Amino acid sequence: MVAINVSESQAKMIPEWMKEKNFRFPVLVGATREFLSSKYDHRGSPTNLLVDSEGRVLFRHLGYGTGGEKIIEAEIRSMLGLDPSEVLESAATEKAPPDAEP
Protein backbone atom coordinates (compact mmCIF):
# COMPACT_ATOMS: atom_id res chain seq x y z
CA MET A 1 0.00 0.00 0.00
CA VAL A 2 1.18 3.48 -0.87
CA ALA A 3 -0.53 6.79 -0.19
CA ILE A 4 -0.10 9.76 -2.51
CA ASN A 5 -0.73 13.25 -1.20
CA VAL A 6 -1.22 15.87 -3.89
CA SER A 7 -1.17 18.83 -1.51
CA GLU A 8 2.41 19.97 -0.98
CA SER A 9 1.18 22.29 1.79
CA GLN A 10 0.23 19.23 3.87
CA ALA A 11 3.61 17.50 3.52
CA LYS A 12 4.82 18.64 6.95
CA MET A 13 1.69 17.21 8.61
CA ILE A 14 2.17 13.69 7.20
CA PRO A 15 4.59 12.27 9.82
CA GLU A 16 2.32 13.27 12.71
CA TRP A 17 -0.78 12.01 10.89
CA MET A 18 0.88 8.65 10.21
CA LYS A 19 1.99 8.34 13.84
CA GLU A 20 -1.53 9.16 15.12
CA LYS A 21 -3.10 6.57 12.83
CA ASN A 22 -0.27 4.06 13.29
CA PHE A 23 0.15 3.74 9.51
CA ARG A 24 3.25 1.91 8.32
CA PHE A 25 3.09 2.49 4.57
CA PRO A 26 4.93 5.12 2.54
CA VAL A 27 3.29 8.42 1.68
CA LEU A 28 4.48 10.00 -1.54
CA VAL A 29 4.20 13.74 -2.06
CA GLY A 30 4.54 15.64 -5.29
CA ALA A 31 2.25 13.94 -7.79
CA THR A 32 0.02 16.43 -9.53
CA ARG A 33 -3.74 16.17 -9.81
CA GLU A 34 -3.28 16.34 -13.58
CA PHE A 35 -0.99 13.31 -13.62
CA LEU A 36 -3.27 11.27 -11.35
CA SER A 37 -6.29 12.31 -13.39
CA SER A 38 -4.73 11.29 -16.71
CA LYS A 39 -3.13 8.07 -15.43
CA TYR A 40 -5.74 6.84 -12.94
CA ASP A 41 -8.88 8.89 -13.66
CA HIS A 42 -8.53 10.64 -10.28
CA ARG A 43 -11.71 12.63 -9.58
CA GLY A 44 -11.32 13.70 -5.96
CA SER A 45 -9.71 13.02 -2.64
CA PRO A 46 -9.51 10.68 -1.01
CA THR A 47 -9.50 8.07 -3.76
CA ASN A 48 -8.54 4.49 -2.96
CA LEU A 49 -7.32 2.39 -5.88
CA LEU A 50 -6.39 -1.25 -6.10
CA VAL A 51 -3.85 -1.42 -8.92
CA ASP A 52 -2.34 -4.61 -10.33
CA SER A 53 1.31 -5.14 -11.23
CA GLU A 54 0.62 -3.90 -14.78
CA GLY A 55 -0.79 -0.59 -13.49
CA ARG A 56 -4.42 -1.46 -14.27
CA VAL A 57 -7.03 -0.16 -11.85
CA LEU A 58 -8.99 -3.13 -10.49
CA PHE A 59 -11.10 -1.23 -7.99
CA ARG A 60 -11.83 2.41 -7.17
CA HIS A 61 -13.44 3.84 -4.05
CA LEU A 62 -13.99 7.59 -3.91
CA GLY A 63 -14.58 9.53 -0.72
CA TYR A 64 -14.56 8.60 2.91
CA GLY A 65 -17.05 7.87 5.62
CA THR A 66 -18.03 5.33 8.19
CA GLY A 67 -17.73 1.83 6.77
CA GLY A 68 -15.72 2.78 3.70
CA GLU A 69 -12.89 0.51 4.79
CA LYS A 70 -15.36 -2.40 4.93
CA ILE A 71 -16.42 -1.79 1.33
CA ILE A 72 -12.78 -1.86 0.24
CA GLU A 73 -12.07 -5.00 2.29
CA ALA A 74 -15.14 -6.75 0.86
CA GLU A 75 -14.03 -5.94 -2.70
CA ILE A 76 -10.52 -7.28 -2.06
CA ARG A 77 -11.95 -10.43 -0.46
CA SER A 78 -14.19 -10.93 -3.50
CA MET A 79 -11.23 -10.57 -5.88
CA LEU A 80 -9.35 -13.18 -3.84
CA GLY A 81 -12.27 -15.59 -4.12
CA LEU A 82 -13.22 -15.15 -0.46
CA ASP A 83 -16.71 -14.46 0.86
CA PRO A 84 -17.17 -10.68 1.13
CA SER A 85 -20.51 -10.94 2.93
CA GLU A 86 -19.07 -11.48 6.40
CA VAL A 87 -17.21 -8.14 6.18
CA LEU A 88 -20.34 -6.33 5.01
CA GLU A 89 -22.46 -8.03 7.69
CA SER A 90 -20.05 -6.91 10.41
CA ALA A 91 -20.21 -3.36 9.03
CA ALA A 92 -24.02 -3.42 9.21
CA THR A 93 -23.87 -4.69 12.80
CA GLU A 94 -21.43 -1.92 13.77
CA LYS A 95 -23.80 0.73 12.42
CA ALA A 96 -26.87 -0.62 14.23
CA PRO A 97 -27.88 1.23 17.40
CA PRO A 98 -27.27 -0.71 20.64
CA ASP A 99 -30.96 -1.42 21.21
CA ALA A 100 -31.67 -2.54 17.63
CA GLU A 101 -32.77 -6.09 17.01
CA PRO A 102 -30.44 -8.19 14.83
mmCIF file of the C-alpha atoms, coordinates in Angstrom:
data_MODEL
# 
_entry.id   MODEL 
# 
loop_
_atom_site.group_PDB 
_atom_site.id 
_atom_site.type_symbol 
_atom_site.label_atom_id 
_atom_site.label_alt_id 
_atom_site.label_comp_id 
_atom_site.label_asym_id 
_atom_site.label_entity_id 
_atom_site.label_seq_id 
_atom_site.pdbx_PDB_ins_code 
_atom_site.Cartn_x 
_atom_site.Cartn_y 
_atom_site.Cartn_z 
_atom_site.occupancy 
_atom_site.B_iso_or_equiv 
_atom_site.pdbx_formal_charge 
_atom_site.auth_seq_id 
_atom_site.auth_comp_id 
_atom_site.auth_asym_id 
_atom_site.auth_atom_id 
_atom_site.pdbx_PDB_model_num 
ATOM 1   C CA . MET A 1 1   ? 0.000   0.000   0.000   1.00 0.00 ? 1   MET A CA 1 
ATOM 2   C CA . VAL A 1 2   ? 1.182   3.477   -0.866  1.00 0.00 ? 2   VAL A CA 1 
ATOM 3   C CA . ALA A 1 3   ? -0.528  6.795   -0.188  1.00 0.00 ? 3   ALA A CA 1 
ATOM 4   C CA . ILE A 1 4   ? -0.097  9.757   -2.509  1.00 0.00 ? 4   ILE A CA 1 
ATOM 5   C CA . ASN A 1 5   ? -0.728  13.249  -1.199  1.00 0.00 ? 5   ASN A CA 1 
ATOM 6   C CA . VAL A 1 6   ? -1.225  15.873  -3.892  1.00 0.00 ? 6   VAL A CA 1 
ATOM 7   C CA . SER A 1 7   ? -1.174  18.828  -1.511  1.00 0.00 ? 7   SER A CA 1 
ATOM 8   C CA . GLU A 1 8   ? 2.415   19.968  -0.981  1.00 0.00 ? 8   GLU A CA 1 
ATOM 9   C CA . SER A 1 9   ? 1.182   22.291  1.793   1.00 0.00 ? 9   SER A CA 1 
ATOM 10  C CA . GLN A 1 10  ? 0.228   19.226  3.872   1.00 0.00 ? 10  GLN A CA 1 
ATOM 11  C CA . ALA A 1 11  ? 3.610   17.498  3.524   1.00 0.00 ? 11  ALA A CA 1 
ATOM 12  C CA . LYS A 1 12  ? 4.818   18.644  6.951   1.00 0.00 ? 12  LYS A CA 1 
ATOM 13  C CA . MET A 1 13  ? 1.693   17.212  8.608   1.00 0.00 ? 13  MET A CA 1 
ATOM 14  C CA . ILE A 1 14  ? 2.165   13.690  7.204   1.00 0.00 ? 14  ILE A CA 1 
ATOM 15  C CA . PRO A 1 15  ? 4.588   12.267  9.816   1.00 0.00 ? 15  PRO A CA 1 
ATOM 16  C CA . GLU A 1 16  ? 2.316   13.272  12.714  1.00 0.00 ? 16  GLU A CA 1 
ATOM 17  C CA . TRP A 1 17  ? -0.779  12.005  10.894  1.00 0.00 ? 17  TRP A CA 1 
ATOM 18  C CA . MET A 1 18  ? 0.885   8.647   10.214  1.00 0.00 ? 18  MET A CA 1 
ATOM 19  C CA . LYS A 1 19  ? 1.985   8.342   13.843  1.00 0.00 ? 19  LYS A CA 1 
ATOM 20  C CA . GLU A 1 20  ? -1.526  9.163   15.124  1.00 0.00 ? 20  GLU A CA 1 
ATOM 21  C CA . LYS A 1 21  ? -3.100  6.566   12.828  1.00 0.00 ? 21  LYS A CA 1 
ATOM 22  C CA . ASN A 1 22  ? -0.267  4.055   13.287  1.00 0.00 ? 22  ASN A CA 1 
ATOM 23  C CA . PHE A 1 23  ? 0.153   3.743   9.512   1.00 0.00 ? 23  PHE A CA 1 
ATOM 24  C CA . ARG A 1 24  ? 3.253   1.911   8.319   1.00 0.00 ? 24  ARG A CA 1 
ATOM 25  C CA . PHE A 1 25  ? 3.087   2.491   4.570   1.00 0.00 ? 25  PHE A CA 1 
ATOM 26  C CA . PRO A 1 26  ? 4.934   5.120   2.540   1.00 0.00 ? 26  PRO A CA 1 
ATOM 27  C CA . VAL A 1 27  ? 3.291   8.423   1.677   1.00 0.00 ? 27  VAL A CA 1 
ATOM 28  C CA . LEU A 1 28  ? 4.476   9.997   -1.542  1.00 0.00 ? 28  LEU A CA 1 
ATOM 29  C CA . VAL A 1 29  ? 4.204   13.741  -2.057  1.00 0.00 ? 29  VAL A CA 1 
ATOM 30  C CA . GLY A 1 30  ? 4.541   15.641  -5.287  1.00 0.00 ? 30  GLY A CA 1 
ATOM 31  C CA . ALA A 1 31  ? 2.250   13.939  -7.786  1.00 0.00 ? 31  ALA A CA 1 
ATOM 32  C CA . THR A 1 32  ? 0.022   16.426  -9.526  1.00 0.00 ? 32  THR A CA 1 
ATOM 33  C CA . ARG A 1 33  ? -3.740  16.174  -9.806  1.00 0.00 ? 33  ARG A CA 1 
ATOM 34  C CA . GLU A 1 34  ? -3.283  16.335  -13.583 1.00 0.00 ? 34  GLU A CA 1 
ATOM 35  C CA . PHE A 1 35  ? -0.986  13.305  -13.616 1.00 0.00 ? 35  PHE A CA 1 
ATOM 36  C CA . LEU A 1 36  ? -3.273  11.268  -11.349 1.00 0.00 ? 36  LEU A CA 1 
ATOM 37  C CA . SER A 1 37  ? -6.293  12.307  -13.390 1.00 0.00 ? 37  SER A CA 1 
ATOM 38  C CA . SER A 1 38  ? -4.731  11.290  -16.705 1.00 0.00 ? 38  SER A CA 1 
ATOM 39  C CA . LYS A 1 39  ? -3.128  8.071   -15.435 1.00 0.00 ? 39  LYS A CA 1 
ATOM 40  C CA . TYR A 1 40  ? -5.741  6.840   -12.936 1.00 0.00 ? 40  TYR A CA 1 
ATOM 41  C CA . ASP A 1 41  ? -8.879  8.887   -13.655 1.00 0.00 ? 41  ASP A CA 1 
ATOM 42  C CA . HIS A 1 42  ? -8.525  10.637  -10.280 1.00 0.00 ? 42  HIS A CA 1 
ATOM 43  C CA . ARG A 1 43  ? -11.708 12.629  -9.576  1.00 0.00 ? 43  ARG A CA 1 
ATOM 44  C CA . GLY A 1 44  ? -11.323 13.703  -5.965  1.00 0.00 ? 44  GLY A CA 1 
ATOM 45  C CA . SER A 1 45  ? -9.708  13.017  -2.642  1.00 0.00 ? 45  SER A CA 1 
ATOM 46  C CA . PRO A 1 46  ? -9.511  10.681  -1.014  1.00 0.00 ? 46  PRO A CA 1 
ATOM 47  C CA . THR A 1 47  ? -9.499  8.068   -3.756  1.00 0.00 ? 47  THR A CA 1 
ATOM 48  C CA . ASN A 1 48  ? -8.537  4.492   -2.961  1.00 0.00 ? 48  ASN A CA 1 
ATOM 49  C CA . LEU A 1 49  ? -7.320  2.395   -5.881  1.00 0.00 ? 49  LEU A CA 1 
ATOM 50  C CA . LEU A 1 50  ? -6.390  -1.249  -6.096  1.00 0.00 ? 50  LEU A CA 1 
ATOM 51  C CA . VAL A 1 51  ? -3.849  -1.422  -8.923  1.00 0.00 ? 51  VAL A CA 1 
ATOM 52  C CA . ASP A 1 52  ? -2.342  -4.611  -10.325 1.00 0.00 ? 52  ASP A CA 1 
ATOM 53  C CA . SER A 1 53  ? 1.305   -5.138  -11.225 1.00 0.00 ? 53  SER A CA 1 
ATOM 54  C CA . GLU A 1 54  ? 0.615   -3.896  -14.777 1.00 0.00 ? 54  GLU A CA 1 
ATOM 55  C CA . GLY A 1 55  ? -0.794  -0.590  -13.488 1.00 0.00 ? 55  GLY A CA 1 
ATOM 56  C CA . ARG A 1 56  ? -4.422  -1.458  -14.273 1.00 0.00 ? 56  ARG A CA 1 
ATOM 57  C CA . VAL A 1 57  ? -7.027  -0.159  -11.846 1.00 0.00 ? 57  VAL A CA 1 
ATOM 58  C CA . LEU A 1 58  ? -8.985  -3.126  -10.492 1.00 0.00 ? 58  LEU A CA 1 
ATOM 59  C CA . PHE A 1 59  ? -11.098 -1.233  -7.992  1.00 0.00 ? 59  PHE A CA 1 
ATOM 60  C CA . ARG A 1 60  ? -11.832 2.405   -7.170  1.00 0.00 ? 60  ARG A CA 1 
ATOM 61  C CA . HIS A 1 61  ? -13.442 3.843   -4.048  1.00 0.00 ? 61  HIS A CA 1 
ATOM 62  C CA . LEU A 1 62  ? -13.986 7.586   -3.908  1.00 0.00 ? 62  LEU A CA 1 
ATOM 63  C CA . GLY A 1 63  ? -14.581 9.530   -0.716  1.00 0.00 ? 63  GLY A CA 1 
ATOM 64  C CA . TYR A 1 64  ? -14.561 8.603   2.913   1.00 0.00 ? 64  TYR A CA 1 
ATOM 65  C CA . GLY A 1 65  ? -17.055 7.873   5.617   1.00 0.00 ? 65  GLY A CA 1 
ATOM 66  C CA . THR A 1 66  ? -18.031 5.331   8.188   1.00 0.00 ? 66  THR A CA 1 
ATOM 67  C CA . GLY A 1 67  ? -17.733 1.833   6.773   1.00 0.00 ? 67  GLY A CA 1 
ATOM 68  C CA . GLY A 1 68  ? -15.723 2.784   3.696   1.00 0.00 ? 68  GLY A CA 1 
ATOM 69  C CA . GLU A 1 69  ? -12.892 0.510   4.790   1.00 0.00 ? 69  GLU A CA 1 
ATOM 70  C CA . LYS A 1 70  ? -15.359 -2.403  4.929   1.00 0.00 ? 70  LYS A CA 1 
ATOM 71  C CA . ILE A 1 71  ? -16.424 -1.789  1.329   1.00 0.00 ? 71  ILE A CA 1 
ATOM 72  C CA . ILE A 1 72  ? -12.779 -1.860  0.241   1.00 0.00 ? 72  ILE A CA 1 
ATOM 73  C CA . GLU A 1 73  ? -12.065 -4.999  2.293   1.00 0.00 ? 73  GLU A CA 1 
ATOM 74  C CA . ALA A 1 74  ? -15.136 -6.754  0.861   1.00 0.00 ? 74  ALA A CA 1 
ATOM 75  C CA . GLU A 1 75  ? -14.028 -5.940  -2.697  1.00 0.00 ? 75  GLU A CA 1 
ATOM 76  C CA . ILE A 1 76  ? -10.524 -7.276  -2.061  1.00 0.00 ? 76  ILE A CA 1 
ATOM 77  C CA . ARG A 1 77  ? -11.947 -10.431 -0.457  1.00 0.00 ? 77  ARG A CA 1 
ATOM 78  C CA . SER A 1 78  ? -14.195 -10.929 -3.495  1.00 0.00 ? 78  SER A CA 1 
ATOM 79  C CA . MET A 1 79  ? -11.228 -10.569 -5.881  1.00 0.00 ? 79  MET A CA 1 
ATOM 80  C CA . LEU A 1 80  ? -9.348  -13.179 -3.836  1.00 0.00 ? 80  LEU A CA 1 
ATOM 81  C CA . GLY A 1 81  ? -12.268 -15.590 -4.117  1.00 0.00 ? 81  GLY A CA 1 
ATOM 82  C CA . LEU A 1 82  ? -13.219 -15.154 -0.460  1.00 0.00 ? 82  LEU A CA 1 
ATOM 83  C CA . ASP A 1 83  ? -16.712 -14.460 0.856   1.00 0.00 ? 83  ASP A CA 1 
ATOM 84  C CA . PRO A 1 84  ? -17.173 -10.679 1.128   1.00 0.00 ? 84  PRO A CA 1 
ATOM 85  C CA . SER A 1 85  ? -20.514 -10.937 2.927   1.00 0.00 ? 85  SER A CA 1 
ATOM 86  C CA . GLU A 1 86  ? -19.072 -11.476 6.399   1.00 0.00 ? 86  GLU A CA 1 
ATOM 87  C CA . VAL A 1 87  ? -17.214 -8.143  6.178   1.00 0.00 ? 87  VAL A CA 1 
ATOM 88  C CA . LEU A 1 88  ? -20.340 -6.328  5.015   1.00 0.00 ? 88  LEU A CA 1 
ATOM 89  C CA . GLU A 1 89  ? -22.461 -8.028  7.688   1.00 0.00 ? 89  GLU A CA 1 
ATOM 90  C CA . SER A 1 90  ? -20.050 -6.910  10.408  1.00 0.00 ? 90  SER A CA 1 
ATOM 91  C CA . ALA A 1 91  ? -20.212 -3.363  9.029   1.00 0.00 ? 91  ALA A CA 1 
ATOM 92  C CA . ALA A 1 92  ? -24.018 -3.423  9.214   1.00 0.00 ? 92  ALA A CA 1 
ATOM 93  C CA . THR A 1 93  ? -23.873 -4.692  12.801  1.00 0.00 ? 93  THR A CA 1 
ATOM 94  C CA . GLU A 1 94  ? -21.427 -1.924  13.772  1.00 0.00 ? 94  GLU A CA 1 
ATOM 95  C CA . LYS A 1 95  ? -23.802 0.730   12.419  1.00 0.00 ? 95  LYS A CA 1 
ATOM 96  C CA . ALA A 1 96  ? -26.873 -0.621  14.232  1.00 0.00 ? 96  ALA A CA 1 
ATOM 97  C CA . PRO A 1 97  ? -27.882 1.230   17.399  1.00 0.00 ? 97  PRO A CA 1 
ATOM 98  C CA . PRO A 1 98  ? -27.268 -0.706  20.640  1.00 0.00 ? 98  PRO A CA 1 
ATOM 99  C CA . ASP A 1 99  ? -30.962 -1.415  21.214  1.00 0.00 ? 99  ASP A CA 1 
ATOM 100 C CA . ALA A 1 100 ? -31.675 -2.537  17.630  1.00 0.00 ? 100 ALA A CA 1 
ATOM 101 C CA . GLU A 1 101 ? -32.767 -6.095  17.012  1.00 0.00 ? 101 GLU A CA 1 
ATOM 102 C CA . PRO A 1 102 ? -30.444 -8.188  14.831  1.00 0.00 ? 102 PRO A CA 1 
# 
